[in-house]
Amino acid sequence: MQEKIESIVKEACAAQGVALYDLEFKPTDHGKLLLVYVTSLGGVKVSACQKISKKIAHQLEEEDLIEGRYFLEVSSPGLERDLKKKSHFVSAINEQVSLTVHGEGKNDLIEGKLVEVNQNRITLLLEDGEELEVLLSRIKKAKTLFDYKQDLKTGKADLKKEKE
């Protein structure tokens, strides 16, 4: 069932020129929630999400793949997105990331710029300029970080340039 649903979602994404980032089922009090995250260089338009949602919903109803009541949500993964698959890490190269890593008896939180992704590990550039290699198998949770303060500075600088 999961593979068939993923195939339907990928086909709907391709028709809109976007890629499937992630697909999740979550239980809710009112039924299942199917979360579809799509991505594209330059971002994803709301209209594309709407079209994808309609196409997926139609196909799922037609093929009756999900038992019981369910809800469908289609969106971009957001500015701070979870990194679960190796392909997610590859797409986040040169971005700031936050990792929760299995340590000795506890979890460690590590932040840095993701600079490399290899077969079984990633490399972060830490704030002090040091590089740190982390095995993918030790990563419990990972996500990209968005620097809102830096974006505000950049946005203000862009506004000044526009006024000149």
Secondary structure, DSSP 8 states (H G I E B T S, - for coil): -HHHHHHHHHHHHHHTT-EEEEEEEEEETTEEEEEEEEE-TT---HHHHHHHHHHHHHHHHHHT-S-S-EEEEEE---SS-B--SHHHHHHTTTSEEEEEEE-SSSEEEEEEEEEEE-SSEEEEE-TTS-EEEEEGGGEEEEEE---HHHHHHHHHHHHHHHH-
